[in-house]
Amino acid sequence: MTTTQPAPPPSMRLRELAFGAACAAALRAAARLGVADALGDDPMAAEDIAAAVKTEPGPLRRLLRALSCHGVFAERPDGTFTHTDVSRLLREDDPDSLRAITLWCTEPWTWDVWPQLDEAVRTGRNVVEGLYGKEFFPYLNEDAPESADVFNRAMTTSSVQSARDVAEFLDLTGHTSVADIGGGQGHVVASLLDKYPTMHGTLLDLPRVVENAVPRLRAGGDLAHRARVVPCDVRTAVPVKADVYVIKNILEWDDESTARTLRNVREAGGPGTRVVVIENLVDDSPSMRFSTAMDLLLLLNVGGAKHTTRSMLDRLAEAGLTVDDVSPVNPYLHAFDCRVPG
């Protein structure tokens, strides 16, 4: 019989929140040590897990116990540990693995910037330039290559997982071409071309990004005859005409670049073109705790922001787009289905 635990009193809840960094650090340690990969389907003693991941058994038991309080692993009455649905997502081989994303959210630079949140709130500007003397992505690529690699793996994981949901959600019946604006490695385009065997697709992103486009879209790939890979900065120009433009999770830096990107898409497509904008929102979403945390991290590292429904609708209207529908794609993403009027 399952019983519901009473909510902790306010004083305990605030203490737990203030120690939130301990939970993040414990997740990072478990991910780096490979604890979830070492723990199989059967219960294991802490001593056996410790031997597998080459740690001291006492401290590992403490780590597992701390994570079990949050539903990450479970401790049995006999002192052994088992997986939960949450801890399995830390496994490298899980099809829905969040190991890379867990590492990305807890990289060393994050521990530098979080204590500066009050400064970012006061000024409205990122703190990375003050800490490291350069903008975030140059810092990442030039001074923190290991973090850059974690970022790339995390973004790939996120793109692969969300691309499946986007392709399942979008009904592009009757359209013959789709362009993914700032589409990274092209997972969304590939998923849509799989769903619609006669459709043609274009991936647009910065040259250094599309260099790593999924092999299926490049010469010799099974989708290459229906795909184009176009290196460009979509904030400067969108040199491709398509029936449908998909813009996913790139309108969160600043209002100026958002306006330029939307204007470029509108001009490239022309009247009647369909534009689907897909974003994390910081209101009216089951993922509010995650989305609002990412919103604050964007403020800290690049000075950007996640959108509310209202702010996204305002940006789209200012760009001259007509919004026909707003719908959830999954618990993390909403789609704004728009068209260029005229």
C-alpha positions as CSV (number, residue, x, y, z in Angstrom):
1,M,0.0,0.0,0.0
2,T,1.4,3.4,-1.0
3,T,1.0,6.3,1.4
4,T,1.4,9.9,0.5
5,Q,4.0,11.7,2.6
6,P,2.9,15.0,4.1
7,A,4.4,18.1,2.6
8,P,7.4,19.3,4.7
9,P,6.9,22.4,6.8
10,P,8.0,25.7,5.3
11,S,11.2,25.8,7.3
12,M,12.3,22.4,6.1
13,R,11.3,23.1,2.5
14,L,13.4,26.3,2.5
15,R,16.4,24.4,3.9
16,E,16.0,21.8,1.3
17,L,15.9,24.4,-1.5
18,A,18.9,26.2,-0.1
19,F,20.8,23.0,-0.3
20,G,19.7,22.4,-3.9
21,A,23.3,22.6,-5.1
22,A,24.1,19.4,-3.2
23,C,21.5,17.5,-5.2
24,A,22.9,18.9,-8.5
25,A,26.4,18.0,-7.4
26,A,25.3,14.5,-6.4
27,L,23.7,14.0,-9.9
28,R,26.9,15.2,-11.5
29,A,29.1,12.8,-9.4
30,A,26.8,9.8,-10.2
31,A,26.9,10.7,-13.9
32,R,30.7,11.2,-14.0
33,L,31.3,8.0,-12.0
34,G,29.0,5.9,-14.2
35,V,27.0,4.7,-11.2
36,A,23.8,4.2,-13.2
37,D,25.6,2.2,-15.8
38,A,27.2,-0.1,-13.2
39,L,23.8,-0.8,-11.5
40,G,22.0,-3.4,-13.5
41,D,18.4,-4.7,-13.3
42,D,19.0,-6.6,-10.0
43,P,19.6,-4.9,-6.6
44,M,23.3,-4.4,-5.7
45,A,25.1,-3.7,-2.6
46,A,27.0,-0.4,-2.3
47,E,30.2,-2.3,-2.0
48,D,29.7,-4.1,-5.3
49,I,28.8,-0.8,-7.1
50,A,31.8,0.8,-5.6
51,A,34.1,-1.9,-6.9
52,A,32.6,-1.5,-10.3
53,V,33.1,2.3,-10.5
54,K,36.4,2.2,-8.5
55,T,35.3,4.3,-5.5
56,E,35.3,3.9,-1.7
57,P,32.1,2.1,-0.6
58,G,31.3,4.3,2.3
59,P,31.2,7.6,0.5
60,L,29.4,5.9,-2.5
61,R,26.7,4.7,-0.1
62,R,26.3,8.2,1.2
63,L,26.0,9.5,-2.4
64,L,23.4,6.9,-3.3
65,R,21.4,7.6,-0.1
66,A,21.3,11.3,-0.8
67,L,20.1,10.7,-4.4
68,S,17.5,8.2,-3.2
69,C,15.9,10.9,-1.2
70,H,15.0,12.6,-4.5
71,G,13.8,9.4,-6.2
72,V,17.1,8.9,-8.1
73,F,17.9,5.2,-7.2
74,A,16.1,3.5,-4.3
75,E,17.4,2.0,-1.2
76,R,15.9,-1.4,-0.1
77,P,15.4,-2.5,3.5
78,D,18.3,-4.9,3.2
79,G,20.6,-1.9,2.3
80,T,21.0,-2.7,-1.4
81,F,20.1,-0.2,-4.2
82,T,18.0,-0.5,-7.3
83,H,17.1,1.7,-10.2
84,T,14.1,4.0,-10.5
85,D,12.6,5.4,-13.6
86,V,14.6,8.5,-12.9
87,S,18.0,6.9,-12.3
88,R,17.8,4.9,-15.5
89,L,17.9,8.2,-17.4
90,L,21.5,8.6,-16.2
91,R,22.5,5.4,-18.1
92,E,24.5,6.0,-21.2
93,D,22.6,3.3,-23.1
94,D,19.1,4.4,-22.2
95,P,17.2,5.5,-25.4
96,D,16.0,8.6,-23.4
97,S,19.3,9.2,-21.6
98,L,19.7,12.5,-19.9
99,R,23.3,11.9,-18.8
100,A,24.9,14.4,-21.2
101,I,22.3,17.1,-20.2
102,T,22.8,16.4,-16.5
103,L,26.5,17.0,-17.0
104,W,25.9,20.2,-19.1
105,C,23.7,21.7,-16.5
106,T,26.4,21.2,-13.8
107,E,29.6,22.0,-15.8
108,P,32.3,23.9,-13.8
109,W,31.4,27.3,-15.4
110,T,27.9,27.0,-14.0
111,W,29.3,26.9,-10.4
112,D,31.1,30.2,-11.3
113,V,28.0,32.0,-12.6
114,W,25.2,31.0,-10.3
115,P,26.6,33.0,-7.3
116,Q,26.5,36.1,-9.6
117,L,22.8,35.9,-10.2
118,D,22.0,38.9,-8.1
119,E,24.4,41.0,-10.2
120,A,22.7,39.8,-13.4
121,V,19.3,40.6,-12.0
122,R,20.5,44.1,-11.0
123,T,22.0,44.9,-14.4
124,G,20.0,42.7,-16.8
125,R,23.3,41.6,-18.4
126,N,25.2,38.3,-18.5
127,V,28.1,37.8,-16.0
128,V,30.3,35.6,-18.2
129,E,32.1,38.5,-19.9
130,G,33.0,39.9,-16.5
131,L,34.2,36.6,-15.2
132,Y,36.1,35.3,-18.2
133,G,36.8,38.5,-20.3
134,K,34.9,37.2,-23.4
135,E,31.5,36.2,-24.5
136,F,30.1,32.8,-23.5
137,F,30.6,30.7,-26.7
138,P,34.1,32.0,-27.5
139,Y,35.0,31.2,-23.8
140,L,33.5,27.7,-24.1
141,N,35.3,26.9,-27.4
142,E,38.6,28.6,-26.6
143,D,39.1,28.1,-22.9
144,A,36.8,25.2,-21.9
145,P,37.0,22.6,-24.6
146,E,35.8,19.8,-22.4
147,S,32.7,21.8,-21.5
148,A,32.2,22.6,-25.2
149,D,32.3,18.9,-25.9
150,V,29.7,18.2,-23.2
151,F,27.5,21.0,-24.6
152,N,27.7,19.5,-28.1
153,R,26.7,16.1,-26.8
154,A,23.9,17.5,-24.7
155,M,22.5,19.5,-27.6
156,T,22.7,16.4,-29.8
157,T,20.8,14.3,-27.2
158,S,18.2,17.0,-26.8
159,S,17.8,17.4,-30.5
160,V,17.4,13.7,-31.2
161,Q,14.8,13.3,-28.5
162,S,12.8,16.4,-29.3
163,A,13.0,15.8,-33.1
164,R,10.9,12.7,-32.7
165,D,8.2,14.6,-30.9
166,V,8.3,17.5,-33.3
167,A,8.0,15.2,-36.3
168,E,5.1,13.3,-34.7
169,F,3.3,16.5,-33.8
170,L,3.7,18.4,-37.1
171,D,1.1,17.7,-39.8
172,L,2.8,18.9,-43.1
173,T,0.4,17.1,-45.4
174,G,0.1,19.0,-48.7
175,H,3.5,20.7,-48.3
176,T,6.4,19.8,-50.5
177,S,9.4,21.5,-48.8
178,V,10.5,22.4,-45.3
179,A,13.4,24.5,-44.0
180,D,14.8,24.2,-40.5
181,I,16.1,27.6,-39.4
182,G,19.1,27.3,-37.1
183,G,18.5,23.6,-37.1
184,G,21.8,22.4,-35.7
185,Q,22.8,19.0,-37.0
186,G,19.5,18.4,-38.8
187,H,17.7,15.9,-36.6
188,V,14.3,17.6,-37.1
189,V,14.7,17.8,-40.9
190,A,15.8,14.1,-41.0
191,S,12.8,13.1,-38.9
192,L,10.4,15.1,-41.1
193,L,11.8,13.6,-44.3
194,D,11.4,10.1,-42.8
195,K,7.7,10.9,-42.1
196,Y,7.1,12.4,-45.5
197,P,8.9,10.4,-48.2
198,T,8.3,12.9,-51.0
199,M,9.2,16.0,-49.1
200,H,12.4,18.0,-49.6
201,G,14.2,19.6,-46.7
202,T,16.8,22.2,-46.0
203,L,19.0,22.6,-42.9
204,L,20.3,26.1,-42.3
205,D,22.8,27.0,-39.5
206,L,26.3,28.5,-39.0
207,P,29.1,26.9,-41.1
208,R,30.8,25.4,-38.0
209,V,27.5,23.8,-36.9
210,V,26.4,22.3,-40.2
211,E,29.9,20.8,-40.7
212,N,28.6,18.2,-38.3
213,A,25.2,17.6,-39.9
214,V,23.9,14.1,-39.5
215,P,25.5,11.9,-42.2
216,R,22.0,11.0,-43.6
217,L,21.6,14.5,-45.0
218,R,25.1,14.8,-46.5
219,A,26.5,13.3,-49.7
220,G,26.2,9.6,-49.7
221,G,23.4,9.6,-47.0
222,D,20.1,8.0,-47.6
223,L,18.3,11.4,-47.4
224,A,20.8,13.4,-49.4
225,H,18.8,13.3,-52.6
226,R,16.0,15.2,-50.8
227,A,18.1,17.4,-48.5
228,R,20.2,20.5,-48.7
229,V,22.6,21.7,-46.1
230,V,23.1,25.5,-46.3
231,P,25.7,27.2,-44.1
232,C,24.6,30.7,-43.2
233,D,23.7,33.1,-40.3
234,V,19.9,33.2,-40.4
235,R,20.1,36.5,-38.4
236,T,21.6,38.0,-41.5
237,A,19.7,36.3,-44.3
238,V,17.6,33.2,-45.1
239,P,18.7,32.3,-48.7
240,V,16.1,29.5,-49.1
241,K,12.4,29.5,-50.2
242,A,10.2,26.7,-48.7
243,D,6.6,25.9,-48.0
244,V,7.2,25.6,-44.3
245,Y,9.8,27.1,-42.0
246,V,10.5,25.5,-38.6
247,I,12.3,27.7,-36.0
248,K,13.0,25.7,-32.9
249,N,14.7,27.1,-29.7
250,I,16.7,29.9,-31.3
251,L,14.6,32.9,-30.5
252,E,15.8,33.3,-26.9
253,W,18.9,35.5,-27.1
254,D,17.7,39.1,-27.6
255,D,14.7,40.9,-29.2
256,E,16.8,42.4,-31.9
257,S,18.2,39.1,-33.3
258,T,14.7,37.5,-32.9
259,A,13.2,40.3,-35.0
260,R,15.9,40.0,-37.6
261,T,15.5,36.2,-37.9
262,L,11.7,36.3,-38.2
263,R,11.9,39.2,-40.7
264,N,14.4,37.2,-42.8
265,V,12.1,34.1,-42.8
266,R,9.0,36.2,-43.7
267,E,10.9,37.8,-46.7
268,A,12.3,34.5,-47.9
269,G,9.0,32.7,-47.8
270,G,6.6,35.4,-49.0
271,P,2.8,35.6,-48.6
272,G,1.1,32.4,-47.5
273,T,4.2,30.7,-46.2
274,R,3.7,28.7,-43.0
275,V,6.1,29.3,-40.1
276,V,6.2,27.0,-37.1
277,V,8.0,28.5,-34.1
278,I,8.8,26.0,-31.3
279,E,10.0,27.1,-27.9
280,N,10.3,26.3,-24.2
281,L,7.9,28.6,-22.3
282,V,8.2,29.9,-18.8
283,D,4.4,30.0,-18.2
284,D,1.6,27.5,-18.6
285,S,3.9,24.5,-18.9
286,P,4.3,21.3,-16.9
287,S,8.1,21.9,-17.1
288,M,8.0,25.3,-15.3
289,R,10.8,24.4,-12.8
290,F,13.1,23.3,-15.5
291,S,12.2,26.1,-18.0
292,T,12.5,28.9,-15.4
293,A,15.9,27.5,-14.3
294,M,17.1,27.5,-17.9
295,D,15.7,31.0,-18.3
296,L,17.9,32.2,-15.4
297,L,21.0,30.4,-16.8
298,L,20.4,32.1,-20.2
299,L,20.5,35.5,-18.3
300,L,23.8,34.5,-16.7
301,N,25.7,33.1,-19.7
302,V,24.4,35.0,-22.8
303,G,22.0,37.6,-21.4
304,G,19.1,35.9,-23.1
305,A,15.7,34.8,-21.9
306,K,13.0,32.2,-22.4
307,H,9.7,33.4,-23.6
308,T,6.2,33.6,-22.0
309,T,3.3,32.9,-24.3
310,R,2.5,36.6,-24.4
311,S,6.1,37.7,-25.2
312,M,6.3,35.2,-28.0
313,L,3.0,36.2,-29.4
314,D,4.1,39.9,-29.3
315,R,7.4,39.1,-31.1
316,L,5.5,37.2,-33.8
317,A,3.0,40.0,-34.3
318,E,5.8,42.6,-34.5
319,A,7.4,40.5,-37.2
320,G,4.2,40.6,-39.2
321,L,3.1,37.0,-38.8
322,T,-0.4,35.8,-38.1
323,V,-0.6,33.1,-35.4
324,D,-3.2,30.5,-36.2
325,D,-2.6,28.1,-33.2
326,V,-0.6,27.5,-30.1
327,S,-0.2,23.9,-29.0
328,P,2.0,21.8,-26.7
329,V,4.4,19.5,-28.5
330,N,5.4,17.7,-25.4
331,P,5.8,18.8,-21.7
332,Y,8.7,21.0,-22.6
333,L,7.9,22.6,-25.9
334,H,5.0,24.7,-27.4
335,A,4.4,25.2,-31.1
336,F,3.2,28.6,-32.5
337,D,1.7,27.8,-35.9
338,C,1.9,31.0,-38.0
339,R,1.6,32.2,-41.6
340,V,2.8,35.1,-43.6
341,P,-0.3,37.1,-44.5
342,G,-1.2,38.3,-47.9
